[in-house]
Each structure stands twice: as C-alpha cells, then as structure tokens.
Amino acid sequence: MPVLSTAPGALAPSGGPAAAASAPQATPFDLRIVVGLLGVLLAVLLSGFNENVTRIALTDIRGAMGIGYDEGTWLLALYAAGSVSAMAFAPWFAVTLSLRRFTLCAIAAFMLLGLLSPLAPDERVLMALRALQGLAAGALPPMLMTVALRFLPANIKLYGLAAFALTATFGPGMGTPLAAFWVEYVGWQWAFWQIIPGGLLAMAAVAWGLPQDPLRLERFAQFNWRGLLLGAPAISLLVIGLLQGERLNWLHSPLIVSLLGGGGLLLGLFLLNEWRHPLPYFKLQLLQVRNLSFALFTLAGVLLVMLASSLIPSSYLAQVQSYRPLQTAPMLLWVALPQLLALPLVAALCNLRQVDCRWVLAIGLGMMGSSCLLGSQLTSAWIRDDFLLIQLLQIFGQPMSVLPLLMLSTGSIAPVQGPFASAWFNTVKGLSAVVATAVLDLLTTARLHLHSTNLVDRLGNQPQLVDGAVTQLAKRVHRQALVLTSADLYLCVAMVAFALILIIPFVPTRIYPPRAAN
C-alpha cells in the first residue's frame, strides 16, 4: 500500500511531482513535532468547543445581550457557514503562506474575534464577528490532518489520525458540560472567552513545535480564483439554507428557495470548474477510488448517527424531564471522556496488520446501531441514568466507526494525492454535520406533528376525558408526543447504521496500516 508522503511540497492541493521535488528535506520526528501536533489538536478542539458551547448557551447569551430568537439562529448559521467554507480552501493558503504561519494566524484571529464577541454593541456586529470567527475556526481542522500526515512516521500515523478523530468524538460531547460550567458558575461571556487560555497555549506549542516553511507566493500566479469565488458562496448559501430551513418552513419560504437554489447552482459551476482546472481545490477524479468514495458516503451516515446519539437524549431530558444543561452534562461525559483512552486503543487495533479495518468499522456501526435500537424503547419514565447502557455502547462504537474511515480515505491513494483526500474528508465532514442537523430537525417536526395529531384524534373520540382539564391534558399530549418522536428518531438512525454495515462487504477493498518503506 502507498505510504503517505512526508515531503512538504506534496501537501499542496495544487502540488505535483515538481513541487515535491523542490521541497526541503523531510523534518525529523522528535519532541518538537509532538508538541506542535498537540498544539494544533488543542486549537481544533477549541474551535469545536466554541461552536457547541455558544449553541448550547445561546439562551443565556440572548438574554444577556437582548437578542431575539431569530437573530440567535442566524448567529449559529453564519458561524457554521464560515467554518465549512474555510475547510475547503484553507489547505491551499497554508501551503502558500506556510503551515506554521497560517496556523498561528488562524488561532490568533479565532481568539481575537472570540474576545470581541461579547463586547459587540448590537446583534449585527456580533453576527459579523461570528461569521469571521467561523472562517478562522474552519481553517484549523485541515491543519491537524496535514500535520499528522506530513510529520508522523508511518508506523504511528494512525495515532495522528486518531487525534483528528477526537474532533468528531470527544469535541462535540464536551459542549454541554462546558456550557453548563461557564453559564452556571462563571458568566455567560465565558461561553466566548473560554477559548483564550487554551488558544494561547496552542499558539505557543505550534510556534515552538512546527518547522517554518518558506513562503511560496509564486503560487498566486496559478491561483484558482474562479474556484474560490464560486465555491465559498456556494457552501455558505447551502449551509445557511439548511440550518434556517426548518425555522422558515423550507420551500414555502422565498429566502430558503433562493439560498438553496443559488447555492446549488454555484456548487454545480464550482464542481465543473474543479473538473477542468489544472490546479483544483478538489480533485473530482479521486472519487473513482472506491475506498475514498465509500469513506465519504459512510462518513455522512456516521455523523448523522453520532449527532442523533447526542441530541436525542439531551433534547428528551430538557423537554420531557426539564433538565438543565448542568444536569444533562454527566450523561454526555460518559461518552466524551473515555474517548481519550478508546481512540488510542482503536488505533492500536487498526495498526495490527492482521486486523481488517472494514470489520472494525462494521463492529463500530453495529454497536452504534444497537445503542440507538435500545434508545427506541424509551418511555416518559426514563431519566438520565436510564441512558447509561446506550451511552456506554457509544464509547467504542464511535471511534471504531470514524478511524477506519480515515484509514480508507487516506490509505488507498498515491502519496501525492493525500492532500486532496484531506480536503474531501474535512469538507464532507463539515457539510455532513449541517445536513444531519437539518435532517433531524425535519424528522423531529414531522413525527411530532404526526404523533400529536394521532393523540388528539384518540382523545376526540372520548370527550369525557377532556372536560375541565384542557390545559393540563394538552401538556400531557405534547409530552407524550415528544417521547414517541424521540423513540422514532432513535429507530431511524439505528436503521441508518445497520444499512451502512450491509454495503461494507461489497464496496471497500482491504487496506493495510501504513508502514515505513524497507
């Protein structure tokens, strides 16, 4: 199997053999590289914490800053739009401006915009700050994969990919606990400021640990400006349209029609440009690689299951049992904290030549599907502790689903194509999270309306039950509809997980863990 290159020039999406030939010597692996990798990992985790913490603490932020509900949803949508857009184009700028310099600038901008956010005089300024901060935050995840693929020796490269996988398993689960801590014990401003101490530490680690590559400003002569002007607005419009669709009633809203239609048209033109351009941001021809295409498709389904596994119990406990984030936090920590041990163990398992990562993936999906199948049995009597077994299955289910996909997407292509796989994986990861959110919102609304209607129809046939207790009964109907909806959502995502298992024997081909050349 091809071993991913460690040559700096090979990391450019627009690079090729010539670029790799002129690249400096490979950087030796030592303590400084480890520190630099940990610094980038910390910065990426902070970017994930920032998005989740502000989303969960949004009610407190809106109350403190006098922001309405609609404006609050725009804060989240604009941040996500900037973040996903940046993932697509950051690698090109990192190679041109140097990996170390670009990463430091992204972290600095990320912290500065977070510092200014709670000081914004009105919601418009805050929206602008959040959109810009999303750009800075989205530029960081591709840097983590780049560092892992470029600097780590082949025999431990999977552990670097495991560090990247933490951003999908550990990071999201920490949002509610951190939001609960800052809002309950410190102050709502720290939902924005909590990134600053860790960001300073990350900058110091990156500055000391990563080598300084020379500037490659000559690459601007080959700048794919048409791709940037088409792709960035396309992604942004689609993300905003998906996140605002449920609130504005989807295609019944002219704004949503314009956002999704315009974004779809620009995306088509962007992909056409990338197919024809000699130095694209995305190499569409790589989708002919079965393992990469399978990994990207499966990643979308895995993220849907993972997101649902977090949102469904959190929403159920908040709406049915009236839990605050502080009371929900322990349930999410059951999954998040063990990831620090589970992911290295899964990486060690996948690093064995005798182990086929496809079956690791199948077992992981089976564990997540079984977890959701158990969740579909929930009733209105469930409390936080009743979710313990469901969450425990997620501890190894999540890393066993994510890490094999990283192996498949980066290990089945030639070394010089590694950066393209990174660009595909990060962008699909960001877009899939947005699509998963929109799908869950749509399913929730549809099933809630269905169950509410059915329950009301049943009561309508028994008028003696509603006399004198209309208000109380309406609350009970809504509560039971929420319970049934949560059970339905669990069942739906369980079916997704099991369906993904069925295609594993037919699509991906076996790959072996990377090893240094003899």
C-alpha positions in Angstrom: 0.0 0.0 0.0 1.3 3.5 -0.7 2.8 5.4 2.3 1.7 9.0 2.7 4.5 11.4 1.8 6.3 13.4 4.4 7.6 15.9 1.8 6.2 19.4 2.5 5.7 20.1 -1.2 3.5 17.1 -1.6 0.9 18.6 0.7 -0.2 21.3 -1.6 -3.5 20.6 -3.3 -2.0 22.2 -6.4 1.3 20.5 -5.9 2.7 17.7 -8.0 5.9 15.9 -8.6 7.7 19.1 -9.4 6.6 20.7 -6.2 7.6 17.7 -4.2 11.0 17.6 -5.9 11.8 21.1 -4.9 10.6 20.6 -1.3 13.0 20.8 1.6 14.1 17.6 3.3 11.6 15.8 5.5 11.5 17.0 9.1 12.8 14.5 11.6 10.2 13.3 14.1 11.1 14.5 17.6 9.6 16.1 20.7 9.1 19.4 19.0 6.9 17.8 16.3 4.8 16.1 19.1 4.3 19.4 20.9 3.4 21.1 17.6 0.9 18.4 16.8 -0.7 18.7 20.3 -0.9 22.4 19.8 -2.8 22.1 16.6 -5.0 19.4 18.2 -5.8 21.7 21.1 -6.7 24.6 18.7 -9.0 22.3 16.7 -10.7 21.0 19.8 -11.2 24.6 21.0 -12.8 25.5 17.7 -15.3 22.6 18.2 -15.9 23.6 21.8 -16.6 27.2 20.8 -19.3 26.2 18.3 -21.0 23.8 20.7 -20.7 25.9 23.8 -22.2 29.0 22.2 -25.0 26.9 20.7 -26.0 25.3 24.0 -25.5 28.6 26.0 -27.5 30.6 23.3 -30.5 31.2 25.5 -28.3 32.8 28.2 -26.4 34.8 25.6 -29.6 36.1 24.0 -31.0 37.1 27.4 -27.8 38.9 28.4 -27.4 40.7 25.1 -31.0 41.4 24.3 -31.1 39.3 21.1 -34.2 37.7 19.8 -34.7 34.1 18.9 -34.5 34.6 15.1 -31.3 36.6 15.4 -29.8 33.9 17.6 -30.4 31.2 14.9 -28.5 33.5 12.5 -25.5 33.6 14.8 -25.2 29.8 14.6 -25.9 29.6 10.9 -23.3 32.3 10.0 -20.7 30.7 12.1 -21.3 27.3 10.5 -21.2 28.8 7.0 -17.9 30.4 7.6 -16.4 27.3 9.2 -17.4 24.8 6.5 -16.3 27.2 3.7 -12.9 27.6 5.3 -12.3 23.9 5.5 -12.4 23.7 1.7 -9.8 26.3 0.9 -7.5 26.6 3.9 -5.0 23.9 2.7 -4.1 25.9 -0.4 -3.4 29.0 1.7 -1.5 27.0 4.3 1.0 25.7 1.7 1.3 29.1 0.1 1.8 31.1 3.3 3.5 28.2 5.2 1.8 25.8 7.5 3.2 27.2 10.7 2.5 30.9 9.9 -1.1 30.2 8.6 -2.0 28.1 11.7 -0.7 30.8 14.1 -2.6 33.5 12.3 -5.8 31.4 12.3 -5.6 30.7 16.0 -4.8 34.4 16.7 -7.8 35.6 14.7 -10.0 32.9 16.3 -9.1 34.2 19.8 -9.4 37.9 19.0 -12.8 37.5 17.5 -13.9 35.5 20.5 -12.6 38.2 22.8 -14.6 40.9 21.0 -17.9 38.9 20.5 -19.5 39.6 24.0 -18.4 43.2 23.7 -20.4 43.8 20.4 -22.7 46.8 20.6 -25.6 45.1 18.7 -26.6 41.9 17.0 -25.4 42.9 13.6 -21.8 43.5 14.8 -22.0 40.2 16.7 -23.2 38.3 13.6 -20.2 39.8 11.6 -17.8 38.8 14.3 -19.2 35.3 14.5 -19.1 34.8 10.7 -15.4 35.8 10.7 -14.7 33.7 13.7 -16.2 30.7 11.8 -13.8 31.3 9.0 -10.8 31.2 11.4 -12.2 28.1 13.2 -12.8 26.2 10.0 -9.3 26.8 8.8 -7.9 24.7 11.7 -9.2 21.1 11.2 -7.4 20.6 7.9 -4.2 21.7 9.5 -4.4 18.9 12.1 -4.8 16.3 9.4 -2.0 17.9 7.4 0.4 17.8 10.4 -0.5 14.2 11.2 0.0 13.0 7.6 3.1 15.1 7.0 5.3 14.7 10.1 4.4 11.4 11.8 6.3 8.3 10.9 4.4 5.7 9.0 4.2 3.2 11.9 2.4 5.7 14.2 0.5 7.7 11.6 -2.8 6.1 12.7 -2.3 7.6 16.1 -2.2 11.0 14.4 -5.4 10.2 12.6 -6.9 9.1 16.0 -6.1 12.6 17.3 -8.0 14.0 14.3 -10.9 11.7 15.1 -11.1 13.2 18.6 -12.6 16.3 16.9 -15.6 14.1 15.9 -16.0 12.0 19.1 -14.6 13.9 22.0 -15.2 17.5 21.0 -19.0 17.5 20.4 -19.6 15.7 23.7 -17.9 18.4 25.7 -20.1 21.2 24.5 -22.9 20.8 27.1 -20.6 20.2 30.1 -18.5 23.3 29.3 -21.6 25.5 28.6 -23.1 24.4 31.9 -20.0 25.2 33.8 -19.4 28.6 32.3 -23.0 29.8 32.4 -23.8 28.4 35.9 -20.6 29.2 37.7 -18.6 31.9 35.9 -20.6 34.1 33.5 -22.1 34.0 30.0 -19.2 35.9 28.5 -17.0 32.9 29.1 -19.0 31.0 26.5 -17.0 33.1 24.1 -13.8 33.7 26.2 -13.2 30.1 27.2 -11.1 29.6 24.1 -8.5 32.2 25.0 -6.3 30.4 27.7 -6.2 27.2 25.6 -5.6 29.3 22.4 -2.6 31.0 23.9 -1.2 27.6 24.9 -1.9 26.2 21.4 -0.1 29.1 19.8 3.0 28.6 22.0 3.1 24.9 21.1 2.7 25.5 17.4 5.2 28.3 17.3 7.8 26.1 19.1 6.9 22.7 17.6 6.2 23.2 13.9 9.0 24.0 11.5 8.9 27.2 9.5 8.5 26.5 5.7 9.4 29.3 3.3 6.8 31.4 1.7 5.6 30.2 -1.7 4.0 33.4 -3.0 4.7 32.4 -6.6 1.7 30.1 -6.2 -0.6 33.1 -6.5 0.3 33.2 -10.2 -1.6 29.9 -10.5 -4.4 30.9 -8.0 -7.7 29.2 -8.7 -9.6 32.4 -8.1 -12.7 31.3 -10.0 -13.0 28.2 -7.8 -12.8 30.3 -4.7 -15.4 32.9 -5.9 -17.8 30.1 -6.8 -17.1 27.6 -4.1 -17.1 29.8 -0.9 -20.5 31.4 -1.6 -22.0 28.1 -2.8 -21.1 26.3 0.5 -22.1 29.3 2.6 -25.5 29.6 1.0 -26.2 25.9 1.3 -25.2 25.8 4.9 -27.4 28.8 5.8 -30.3 27.5 3.8 -30.1 24.0 5.5 -29.8 25.5 9.1 -32.6 28.0 8.6 -34.9 25.8 6.5 -36.9 24.2 9.4 -37.5 27.6 11.1 -38.7 29.2 7.9 -40.7 26.3 6.6 -38.3 25.1 3.9 -39.5 25.6 0.3 -42.5 27.7 1.4 -40.0 30.5 2.2 -38.7 32.5 -0.8 -35.5 33.1 1.2 -34.8 29.4 1.7 -35.6 28.7 -2.0 -33.1 31.4 -3.0 -30.4 30.2 -0.6 -30.7 26.5 -1.6 -31.3 27.2 -5.3 -28.5 29.8 -5.6 -26.1 27.6 -3.6 -26.9 24.6 -5.7 -26.3 26.4 -8.9 -23.0 27.9 -7.7 -21.9 24.5 -6.4 -22.6 22.9 -9.8 -20.5 25.6 -11.5 -17.8 25.2 -8.9 -17.5 21.4 -9.5 -17.4 22.0 -13.2 -14.5 24.4 -12.7 -12.7 22.0 -10.4 -13.1 19.2 -13.0 -11.5 21.3 -15.7 -9.0 23.3 -13.7 -5.4 22.0 -13.8 -4.8 23.0 -10.1 -8.1 22.4 -8.4 -9.0 22.6 -4.7 -10.9 19.3 -5.1 -9.8 16.6 -7.5 -13.1 15.1 -8.6 -11.3 12.3 -10.4 -10.3 10.8 -7.0 -14.0 9.9 -6.4 -13.2 6.9 -8.7 -11.2 5.4 -5.9 -13.8 3.1 -4.3 -12.4 3.3 -0.8 -12.4 7.1 -0.7 -15.9 7.4 -2.2 -17.2 4.8 0.3 -15.5 6.6 3.2 -17.0 9.9 2.3 -20.5 8.5 1.9 -20.3 6.4 5.1 -18.9 9.4 7.0 -22.2 11.3 6.3 -24.2 8.5 7.8 -21.9 8.0 10.8 -22.1 11.7 11.6 -25.9 11.5 11.5 -25.9 8.7 13.9 -23.4 10.3 16.2 -25.2 13.7 16.2 -28.5 12.0 16.9 -27.0 10.0 19.8 -26.1 13.2 21.5 -29.1 15.4 20.5 -31.9 13.0 21.1 -31.3 12.2 24.8 -30.3 15.8 25.5 -33.5 17.2 23.9 -35.6 14.5 25.6 -34.2 15.3 29.1 -34.6 19.0 28.6 -38.1 19.0 27.2 -39.7 15.9 28.9 -37.8 15.9 32.3 -37.0 19.6 32.4 -33.2 19.0 32.8 -30.9 22.0 32.6 -27.5 21.6 30.8 -25.7 21.1 34.1 -27.9 18.0 34.8 -27.5 16.6 31.3 -23.7 17.1 31.3 -22.8 13.9 33.1 -24.6 11.7 30.5 -22.5 13.3 27.7 -19.3 13.0 29.7 -19.9 9.2 29.9 -19.1 9.1 26.2 -16.7 12.1 25.7 -14.1 11.5 28.4 -13.4 7.8 27.7 -12.6 8.8 24.1 -9.2 9.8 25.3 -8.5 6.2 26.0 -10.8 4.5 23.5 -9.3 6.2 20.4 -5.7 5.2 21.1 -6.8 1.6 21.7 -8.8 1.5 18.5 -5.8 3.0 16.7 -3.6 0.2 18.1 -6.1 -2.4 17.0 -6.3 -1.0 13.4 -2.5 -0.7 13.3 -2.2 -4.5 13.5 -1.6 -6.0 10.1 -3.8 -9.0 10.9 -6.8 -6.7 11.6 -9.1 -5.7 8.7 -10.3 -2.2 9.4 -13.5 -2.9 7.4 -14.7 -5.3 10.1 -13.7 -2.8 12.8 -15.9 -0.4 11.0 -18.7 -3.0 10.9 -18.5 -3.7 14.6 -18.4 0.0 15.4 -21.5 0.6 13.3 -23.2 -2.4 14.9 -22.5 -1.0 18.4 -23.9 2.4 17.5 -26.9 0.9 15.8 -27.6 -1.4 18.8 -27.3 1.7 21.1 -29.9 3.5 19.1 -32.1 0.4 18.9 -32.1 0.3 22.7 -32.9 4.0 22.8 -36.0 3.4 20.7 -37.6 1.7 23.7 -37.6 4.8 25.9 -40.7 5.9 27.7 -41.8 9.0 29.6 -40.4 7.5 32.8 -36.8 7.5 31.6 -34.3 9.7 33.5 -30.6 10.4 32.9 -29.4 7.1 34.4 -31.6 5.0 32.1 -29.4 6.1 29.1 -26.2 4.6 30.7 -26.1 1.4 28.6 -27.0 3.3 25.5 -24.1 5.8 26.0 -21.6 3.0 27.0 -22.1 1.4 23.6 -21.1 4.6 22.0 -17.7 4.7 23.8 -16.1 2.3 21.4 -18.8 2.4 18.7 -17.9 6.0 17.7 -14.1 5.6 17.4 -14.5 2.2 15.7 -16.7 3.9 13.1 -14.6 7.0 12.5 -11.0 5.8 12.5 -11.4 3.1 9.8 -13.0 5.7 7.5 -9.9 7.9 8.0 -7.7 4.9 7.1 -9.8 4.2 4.0 -9.8 7.8 2.8 -6.1 8.4 3.2 -4.5 5.0 2.7 -6.0 4.0 -0.7 -4.4 6.7 -2.8 -1.0 7.7 -4.0 1.1 9.8 -1.6 0.9 12.9 -3.8 -2.9 12.8 -3.7 -3.0 12.8 0.1 -3.9 16.5 0.4 -6.9 16.1 -1.9 -8.2 13.3 0.3 -7.8 15.6 3.3 -9.7 18.4 1.6 -12.5 16.0 0.7 -12.7 14.4 4.2 -12.8 17.7 6.1 -15.3 19.4 3.8 -17.6 16.5 3.7 -17.4 16.2 7.5 -18.4 19.8 7.9 -21.2 19.7 5.3 -22.5 16.3 6.7 -22.8 17.7 10.2 -25.0 20.5 8.8 -27.1 18.2 6.7 -27.5 15.8 9.6 -28.8 18.7 11.8 -31.3 19.7 9.1 -32.5 16.1 8.6 -33.0 15.6 12.4 -34.9 18.9 12.6 -37.1 17.9 9.7 -37.8 14.4 11.1 -38.5 15.8 14.5 -41.1 18.2 13.3 -42.8 15.7 11.0 -43.0 12.9 13.7 -44.0 15.4 16.4 -46.9 16.7 14.3 -48.0 13.1 13.4 -48.0 11.9 17.0 -49.7 15.0 18.3 -52.5 14.6 15.7 -52.9 10.9 16.4 -53.1 11.5 20.2 -55.6 14.4 19.8 -57.7 12.2 17.5 -57.9 9.5 20.0 -58.9 11.9 22.8 -61.5 13.4 20.5 -63.3 10.1 20.5 -63.5 10.2 24.3 -64.9 13.7 25.1 -65.4 12.8 28.8 -61.6 12.8 29.2 -61.1 16.5 28.2 -63.8 18.2 30.3 -62.4 20.6 32.8 -58.7 19.7 32.2 -57.9 21.1 28.7 -54.7 22.9 29.6 -53.3 20.0 31.6 -54.2 17.5 29.0 -52.6 19.5 26.2 -49.3 19.4 28.2 -49.6 15.7 28.6 -50.3 15.2 24.9 -47.3 17.3 23.9 -45.1 15.4 26.4 -46.1 12.0 25.1 -45.7 13.2 21.5 -42.1 14.2 22.4 -41.4 10.8 23.9 -42.7 9.0 20.8 -40.8 11.3 18.5 -37.6 10.6 20.4 -38.2 6.9 20.1 -38.8 7.2 16.3 -35.6 9.2 15.8 -33.6 6.6 17.6 -35.1 3.9 15.4 -34.4 5.8 12.2 -30.8 6.4 12.9 -30.4 2.7 14.0 -31.6 1.7 10.6 -29.1 4.0 9.0 -26.2 2.4 11.0 -27.3 -1.1 10.1 -27.8 -0.2 6.4 -24.2 1.1 6.2 -23.0 -2.3 7.5 -24.7 -4.1 4.6 -22.6 -2.3 2.0 -19.2 -2.9 3.6 -18.7 -6.4 2.1 -19.4 -5.1 -1.4 -17.7 -1.7 -1.8 -14.5 -1.0 0.1 -11.4 -3.1 -0.5 -9.0 -4.1 2.2 -6.1 -1.8 3.1 -3.2 -2.4 5.5 -1.9 0.0 8.1 0.9 2.3 6.9 4.4 1.0 7.3 7.8 2.6 6.7 9.5 1.5 3.5 12.2 -1.1 4.0 
